C-alpha cells in the first residue's frame, strides 16, 4: 500500500518539474504526452483500465499544456 501511495504522489511532482515547450503547439503535444504517461501510471497503480486512463490523461495534459502557453 505504501508503494502505491508513493507512486501516486510522485506523478504530480514529476509533472510539475517537467518542461513543456514554448509555443502553444509544443505545449499541447508535450502536455498530452506527459498526461498519457501519468494516466498510464495512475491506471496501473490503481488497477483501472489502461486505455481509459491514458485517454483521459492525454486530453487533460494537452488541454492544460495549451491553456498555459505564453502569449507570443
C-alpha positions, 0 to 999 in steps of 0.5 A: 500500500505504501508503494502505491501511495508513493507512486501516486504522489510522485506523478504530480511532482514529476509533472510539475518539474517537467518542461513543456515547450514554448509555443502553444503547439509544443505545449499541447503535444508535450502536455498530452504526452506527459498526461498519457504517461501519468494516466498510464501510471495512475491506471496501473497503480490503481488497477483501472483500465489502461486505455481509459486512463491514458485517454483521459490523461492525454486530453487533460495534459494537452488541454492544460499544456495549451491553456498555459502557453505564453502569449507570443 
